Amino acid sequence: MAIFNLIYLSCGMVGLLLLAYKIRALRSSWGSPRVVALISTVSFSAFAILFAAPANITWINWVSGVPNFAALLVYSLVVGFAGSSFALVLFWRYPVVQAWQRVRLIVVSYGSIIAAMIVLFFKSEVDEERQVDFDTFYATQPTVAVFLFIYLVATAVGCGGQAYHCWQGARDEAISARPWLARGLRWYSATGLFPVAFAVIKLFVLLMNWFGERSFDVLSLAAPLMASLSIFPLVIAMALPVFGPRRPSPSLWVRRWRTYFALRPLHRALVHVNPGIVLVAPGKFLNPHHRVRRQIIELNDWRWALTPYFDLTVGEAATSLARGASLPKDEVAAVVEAAQLRAAGSSGGRSRAPKRRPASEIVDGTDLAAEHDRWVRISRAYQHSPIVDAAVADAARVEAAGGMD
């Protein structure tokens, strides 16, 4: 009994958490047929699994005062889940007006099935409480057999229809163009297959019982446990279309941290220009996207502050040395920029009167990725390029010689 309680209660609590999340997330859309169908599907599923725990079965039977009333309650909830999940996918696949023509039939049919189950239950002799083997214990009683048969067929048809329409919907051209939505529908399809398998196994065992074969009864005990696990693909199915598109790419996350650490030495070297603008937003310290974005903003701000102090002789010397070393065009630009920043950022460079360069000579990145790459090249040149060291040193010697004259 302990394992039954553990599985049913755990899965039921997951379903209740999902229900609470969906009610909160969709509270502004109450009244929409799709939302009503969605909330009904999650509610029926969560409470059916929760009430199927043997501990809750005993409590429900005691509170109701009707032996095995929990079986009627749980089975009715399962039928409600099958019908609402079938209606839900029809609302997803078709316009509301068109879907409602079919959903109306589902509501009437499944409502009638639950009503018939209630009548059959109370017409049956089920006075001995059975927590986990109600089906096999009473299988040969005619009214119970019909009760079980319509319950299982309704479950198989409803959940099978859900699985089929979800799978077909995922293949629709309009939906397949939205990969996360298509993945979510495939998981919904898988969710429907669990109750279908459960119903098929139960029907098989019921048929065997009528032929007097009891060796398959153990399958009837295992089938509900398998069906309860459908709550997990249901959670995944509902989460994928919402959170999938927001999921940060692990490779992009790693690349952003690499960019951050590549820019960090240059950022630290120039922070003295205006340390007041350095900012890390609350809660974003470990967010590499935010950290790199702030680095780029601050580096661009410091660059513009230093631009009036750029020395044309430093730029010309760095350009000449870089071209002499046969560097690619991007690397030449990075070396020249790094040399200018090094010279202007030093106390000597900024002690001179500012000489603003023409705006046309100042090149800014226009694409985010290109901007990242440009600043990474500048940072590496600033730290490691011997050409930057040579150009700045030559300019310093020229300036010193001019001062002696």
C-alpha positions as CSV (number, residue, x, y, z in Angstrom):
1,M,0.0,0.0,0.0
2,A,2.8,2.4,0.8
3,I,4.1,2.4,-2.8
4,F,0.6,3.0,-4.1
5,N,0.2,6.0,-1.7
6,L,3.6,7.4,-2.6
7,I,3.1,7.3,-6.4
8,Y,-0.5,8.5,-6.4
9,L,0.0,11.3,-3.8
10,S,3.2,12.5,-5.5
11,C,1.7,12.6,-9.0
12,G,-1.5,14.2,-7.6
13,M,0.5,17.0,-5.9
14,V,2.4,17.7,-9.1
15,G,-1.0,18.0,-10.8
16,L,-2.3,20.4,-8.2
17,L,0.8,22.6,-8.5
18,L,0.2,22.6,-12.3
19,L,-3.4,23.5,-11.7
20,A,-2.5,26.4,-9.4
21,Y,0.0,27.7,-11.9
22,K,-2.4,27.5,-14.8
23,I,-5.2,29.2,-12.8
24,R,-2.9,32.1,-11.9
25,A,-1.4,32.4,-15.4
26,L,-4.8,32.3,-17.2
27,R,-6.9,34.3,-14.7
28,S,-7.3,37.1,-17.2
29,S,-8.7,34.8,-19.8
30,W,-11.5,33.2,-17.8
31,G,-14.5,32.6,-20.0
32,S,-12.5,31.5,-23.0
33,P,-13.7,28.0,-24.0
34,R,-10.0,27.0,-24.5
35,V,-9.1,28.1,-21.0
36,V,-12.2,26.3,-19.5
37,A,-11.2,23.1,-21.3
38,L,-7.6,23.4,-20.2
39,I,-8.4,24.0,-16.5
40,S,-11.0,21.2,-16.6
41,T,-8.4,18.8,-18.1
42,V,-5.8,19.6,-15.4
43,S,-8.4,19.5,-12.6
44,F,-9.9,16.2,-13.6
45,S,-6.4,14.6,-14.0
46,A,-5.0,16.0,-10.7
47,F,-7.9,15.0,-8.5
48,A,-8.4,11.6,-10.1
49,I,-4.8,10.7,-9.4
50,L,-4.9,12.2,-5.9
51,F,-8.2,10.5,-4.9
52,A,-6.9,7.2,-6.2
53,A,-4.4,6.9,-3.4
54,P,-5.5,4.1,-1.0
55,A,-5.3,6.4,2.0
56,N,-7.7,8.8,0.3
57,I,-10.0,6.0,-0.9
58,T,-10.5,4.9,2.7
59,W,-11.2,8.5,3.8
60,I,-13.6,9.2,0.9
61,N,-15.6,6.0,1.6
62,W,-15.8,6.9,5.2
63,V,-16.9,10.4,4.6
64,S,-19.5,9.4,2.0
65,G,-20.7,6.4,4.0
66,V,-21.0,4.4,0.8
67,P,-18.6,1.4,0.4
68,N,-16.4,1.9,-2.7
69,F,-17.8,5.3,-3.4
70,A,-14.2,6.4,-4.1
71,A,-14.2,4.1,-7.1
72,L,-17.2,5.9,-8.6
73,L,-15.7,9.3,-7.9
74,V,-12.2,8.5,-9.3
75,Y,-13.6,6.7,-12.4
76,S,-16.0,9.6,-13.1
77,L,-13.1,12.0,-12.8
78,V,-11.1,9.9,-15.3
79,V,-14.0,10.0,-17.8
80,G,-14.2,13.8,-17.2
81,F,-10.5,14.1,-18.0
82,A,-10.8,12.0,-21.2
83,G,-13.7,14.2,-22.4
84,S,-12.2,17.5,-21.5
85,S,-8.8,16.6,-23.0
86,F,-10.5,15.6,-26.2
87,A,-12.5,18.9,-26.2
88,L,-9.3,20.9,-25.5
89,V,-7.4,19.6,-28.6
90,L,-10.5,20.3,-30.7
91,F,-10.5,23.9,-29.5
92,W,-6.8,24.1,-30.3
93,R,-7.1,22.7,-33.8
94,Y,-10.2,24.5,-35.0
95,P,-11.9,27.9,-34.6
96,V,-14.1,28.1,-31.6
97,V,-17.4,28.1,-33.5
98,Q,-16.4,25.1,-35.6
99,A,-14.9,23.2,-32.6
100,W,-17.9,23.8,-30.5
101,Q,-20.1,21.8,-32.8
102,R,-18.0,18.7,-31.9
103,V,-17.4,19.7,-28.3
104,R,-21.1,19.9,-27.7
105,L,-21.4,16.3,-28.7
106,I,-18.5,15.4,-26.3
107,V,-20.1,17.2,-23.4
108,V,-23.4,15.5,-23.9
109,S,-21.9,12.1,-24.5
110,Y,-19.5,12.1,-21.6
111,G,-22.0,13.7,-19.3
112,S,-24.4,10.8,-20.2
113,I,-21.7,8.2,-19.6
114,I,-21.0,9.6,-16.1
115,A,-24.7,9.6,-15.3
116,A,-25.0,6.0,-16.5
117,M,-22.0,5.0,-14.4
118,I,-23.7,6.5,-11.3
119,V,-26.9,4.5,-12.0
120,L,-25.0,1.3,-12.6
121,F,-22.9,1.8,-9.5
122,F,-25.9,2.2,-7.2
123,K,-27.6,-0.8,-8.9
124,S,-24.6,-3.0,-8.1
125,E,-23.9,-5.0,-5.0
126,V,-20.5,-3.6,-3.9
127,D,-20.8,-3.6,-0.2
128,E,-17.2,-4.9,0.6
129,E,-14.7,-2.1,0.3
130,R,-11.8,-2.8,-2.1
131,Q,-9.1,-0.2,-2.2
132,V,-7.0,-1.4,-5.1
133,D,-8.7,-4.4,-6.7
134,F,-12.3,-3.1,-7.1
135,D,-12.3,-4.0,-10.8
136,T,-11.1,-7.6,-10.6
137,F,-13.0,-8.4,-7.4
138,Y,-16.4,-7.3,-8.9
139,A,-15.7,-7.9,-12.5
140,T,-18.1,-10.8,-13.0
141,Q,-21.1,-8.9,-11.6
142,P,-23.1,-7.8,-14.7
143,T,-23.9,-4.2,-13.6
144,V,-20.3,-3.7,-12.5
145,A,-19.0,-5.2,-15.7
146,V,-21.1,-2.7,-17.8
147,F,-20.0,0.1,-15.5
148,L,-16.4,-0.8,-16.1
149,F,-16.8,-1.3,-19.8
150,I,-18.4,2.1,-20.6
151,Y,-15.8,3.8,-18.3
152,L,-12.9,2.2,-20.0
153,V,-14.2,2.6,-23.6
154,A,-15.0,6.3,-22.9
155,T,-11.5,6.8,-21.5
156,A,-9.8,5.1,-24.5
157,V,-11.9,7.0,-27.0
158,G,-11.4,10.4,-25.4
159,C,-7.7,10.0,-24.7
160,G,-7.1,8.3,-28.1
161,G,-8.8,11.2,-29.8
162,Q,-6.6,13.6,-27.8
163,A,-3.4,11.7,-28.9
164,Y,-4.5,11.6,-32.5
165,H,-5.4,15.2,-32.9
166,C,-2.4,16.4,-31.0
167,W,-0.1,14.4,-33.3
168,Q,-1.9,15.6,-36.4
169,G,-1.8,19.2,-35.1
170,A,1.9,19.0,-34.6
171,R,2.3,18.2,-38.3
172,D,0.1,21.1,-39.5
173,E,2.2,23.5,-41.5
174,A,1.2,26.5,-39.4
175,I,2.2,24.8,-36.2
176,S,5.3,23.0,-37.4
177,A,6.7,26.4,-38.2
178,R,6.6,27.0,-34.4
179,P,8.8,24.2,-33.1
180,W,8.2,24.6,-29.4
181,L,4.4,24.5,-29.9
182,A,4.8,21.4,-32.1
183,R,7.0,19.7,-29.4
184,G,4.3,20.6,-26.8
185,L,1.6,19.0,-28.9
186,R,3.7,15.8,-29.3
187,W,4.0,15.6,-25.5
188,Y,0.3,16.1,-25.3
189,S,-0.1,13.2,-27.6
190,A,2.1,11.1,-25.4
191,T,0.0,12.2,-22.4
192,G,-3.1,10.7,-24.0
193,L,-1.4,7.4,-24.8
194,F,-0.9,6.5,-21.1
195,P,-4.7,6.4,-20.3
196,V,-5.3,4.6,-23.6
197,A,-2.8,1.9,-22.6
198,F,-4.4,1.8,-19.1
199,A,-7.9,1.3,-20.6
200,V,-6.8,-1.4,-23.0
201,I,-5.1,-3.4,-20.3
202,K,-8.1,-3.0,-18.0
203,L,-10.5,-4.1,-20.8
204,F,-8.3,-7.1,-21.5
205,V,-8.2,-8.2,-17.8
206,L,-12.0,-7.6,-17.6
207,L,-12.5,-9.9,-20.6
208,M,-10.2,-12.6,-19.1
209,N,-12.1,-12.4,-15.8
210,W,-15.4,-13.1,-17.7
211,F,-13.7,-16.2,-19.2
212,G,-12.7,-17.3,-15.7
213,E,-9.0,-16.5,-16.2
214,R,-7.5,-14.7,-13.1
215,S,-3.8,-14.9,-13.9
216,F,-3.8,-11.5,-15.5
217,D,-5.3,-9.7,-12.5
218,V,-1.8,-8.3,-11.5
219,L,-1.9,-6.2,-14.7
220,S,-5.1,-4.5,-13.5
221,L,-3.2,-3.4,-10.4
222,A,-0.2,-2.1,-12.3
223,A,-2.2,-0.3,-15.0
224,P,-3.4,2.6,-12.8
225,L,0.1,3.3,-11.6
226,M,1.2,3.6,-15.2
227,A,-1.7,5.9,-16.0
228,S,-0.9,8.2,-13.1
229,L,2.5,8.9,-14.6
230,S,0.8,10.7,-17.5
231,I,0.9,13.8,-15.2
232,F,4.6,14.3,-16.0
233,P,4.3,14.5,-19.9
234,L,1.2,16.7,-19.2
235,V,3.4,19.1,-17.2
236,I,6.1,19.0,-20.0
237,A,3.5,19.6,-22.7
238,M,2.1,22.6,-21.0
239,A,5.5,24.0,-20.1
240,L,7.2,23.7,-23.5
241,P,5.2,26.3,-25.5
242,V,5.5,28.8,-22.7
243,F,9.1,28.3,-21.5
244,G,10.7,26.7,-24.5
245,P,11.2,29.9,-26.5
246,R,12.5,31.6,-23.4
247,R,15.0,28.9,-22.7
248,P,18.5,30.3,-22.8
249,S,20.9,28.4,-25.1
250,P,23.6,26.8,-23.0
251,S,26.1,27.4,-25.8
252,L,25.2,31.0,-26.0
253,W,25.4,31.3,-22.2
254,V,29.0,29.9,-22.3
255,R,29.9,32.2,-25.2
256,R,28.6,35.2,-23.3
257,W,30.8,34.3,-20.3
258,R,33.8,33.9,-22.6
259,T,33.1,37.3,-24.0
260,Y,32.7,38.8,-20.5
261,F,36.1,37.5,-19.4
262,A,37.7,38.6,-22.7
263,L,36.5,42.1,-22.2
264,R,37.2,42.3,-18.5
265,P,40.9,43.4,-18.7
266,L,40.1,46.3,-21.1
267,H,37.1,47.2,-18.9
268,R,39.3,47.4,-15.8
269,A,41.9,49.4,-17.7
270,L,39.5,52.1,-18.7
271,V,37.2,52.2,-15.7
272,H,39.0,55.2,-14.3
273,V,37.7,57.3,-17.2
274,N,34.2,57.4,-15.5
275,P,33.7,54.7,-12.8
276,G,30.3,56.2,-11.9
277,I,28.6,54.5,-14.8
278,V,29.5,51.0,-13.9
279,L,26.4,49.1,-13.0
280,V,25.3,45.5,-12.3
281,A,21.5,45.4,-11.9
282,P,20.1,43.6,-8.8
283,G,19.8,39.9,-9.3
284,K,21.9,40.0,-12.6
285,F,25.3,39.3,-11.1
286,L,25.4,35.8,-12.6
287,N,23.6,36.7,-15.8
288,P,26.3,36.8,-18.5
289,H,24.0,38.5,-21.1
290,H,23.4,41.4,-18.7
291,R,27.1,41.6,-17.7
292,V,28.4,41.7,-21.3
293,R,25.7,44.2,-22.3
294,R,26.8,46.6,-19.5
295,Q,30.4,46.1,-20.4
296,I,29.7,47.1,-24.0
297,I,27.7,50.1,-22.9
298,E,30.4,51.3,-20.5
299,L,33.3,50.7,-23.0
300,N,31.5,52.7,-25.7
301,D,30.8,55.5,-23.2
302,W,34.5,55.6,-22.1
303,R,35.6,55.4,-25.7
304,W,33.6,58.5,-26.6
305,A,34.9,60.3,-23.6
306,L,38.5,59.5,-24.7
307,T,38.0,60.3,-28.4
308,P,38.9,64.0,-28.1
309,Y,42.3,62.8,-26.8
310,F,43.1,60.4,-29.6
311,D,46.5,61.2,-31.1
312,L,46.7,60.9,-34.9
313,T,50.4,60.0,-34.8
314,V,49.6,57.0,-32.6
315,G,46.9,55.9,-35.0
316,E,49.2,56.3,-38.0
317,A,52.1,54.5,-36.3
318,A,49.8,51.6,-35.3
319,T,48.3,51.4,-38.8
320,S,51.7,51.3,-40.5
321,L,53.0,48.6,-38.1
322,A,49.9,46.5,-38.5
323,R,49.9,46.6,-42.3
324,G,53.6,45.8,-42.3
325,A,52.7,42.7,-40.3
326,S,50.1,41.8,-42.9
327,L,47.3,41.7,-40.4
328,P,43.7,41.3,-41.6
329,K,41.6,44.4,-41.9
330,D,39.6,43.8,-38.7
331,E,42.7,43.2,-36.8
332,V,44.3,46.4,-38.1
333,A,41.3,48.3,-37.0
334,A,41.4,46.7,-33.5
335,V,45.1,47.4,-33.1
336,V,44.7,51.0,-34.1
337,E,41.7,51.4,-31.7
338,A,43.6,49.7,-28.9
339,A,46.6,51.9,-29.4
340,Q,44.5,55.1,-29.4
341,L,42.7,53.9,-26.2
342,R,46.0,53.0,-24.5
343,A,47.6,56.4,-25.3
344,A,44.5,58.5,-24.6
345,G,43.7,56.6,-21.4
346,S,47.1,57.2,-19.9
347,S,47.8,60.3,-17.9
348,G,50.2,61.6,-20.5
349,G,47.7,61.3,-23.3
350,R,45.0,63.1,-21.4
351,S,47.2,65.9,-20.3
352,R,47.3,67.3,-23.8
353,A,44.6,69.6,-25.1
354,P,41.8,67.6,-26.7
355,K,41.9,67.2,-30.5
356,R,38.5,65.8,-31.6
357,R,38.7,63.5,-34.5
358,P,36.3,63.9,-37.4
359,A,33.1,61.9,-36.7
360,S,33.5,59.9,-39.9
361,E,36.6,58.3,-38.6
362,I,34.9,56.9,-35.5
363,V,33.5,53.5,-36.3
364,D,30.8,51.9,-34.1
365,G,29.4,48.4,-34.3
366,T,25.9,48.2,-35.7
367,D,25.2,44.5,-35.1
368,L,25.2,43.1,-31.6
369,A,27.4,40.1,-32.4
370,A,29.7,42.2,-34.5
371,E,30.0,44.7,-31.6
372,H,30.9,41.9,-29.3
373,D,33.5,40.6,-31.7
374,R,35.0,44.1,-32.3
375,W,35.4,44.8,-28.7
376,V,36.9,41.4,-28.0
377,R,39.5,42.0,-30.7
378,I,40.3,45.5,-29.2
379,S,40.6,44.0,-25.7
380,R,43.0,41.3,-26.9
381,A,45.1,43.8,-28.9
382,Y,45.1,46.2,-25.9
383,Q,46.5,43.4,-23.7
384,H,48.8,41.4,-25.9
385,S,49.6,43.2,-29.2
386,P,53.3,44.2,-29.5
387,I,52.2,46.6,-32.2
388,V,50.1,48.6,-29.6
389,D,53.1,48.7,-27.3
390,A,55.4,49.9,-30.1
391,A,53.0,52.5,-31.4
392,V,52.4,54.0,-27.9
393,A,56.1,53.9,-27.1
394,D,57.0,55.6,-30.4
395,A,54.5,58.3,-29.7
396,A,55.8,58.8,-26.2
397,R,59.4,59.1,-27.5
398,V,58.3,61.7,-30.1
399,E,56.4,63.6,-27.4
400,A,59.4,63.5,-25.1
401,A,61.8,64.6,-27.8
402,G,59.4,67.5,-28.7
403,G,59.3,68.5,-25.0
404,M,63.1,68.6,-24.8
405,D,63.3,70.9,-27.9
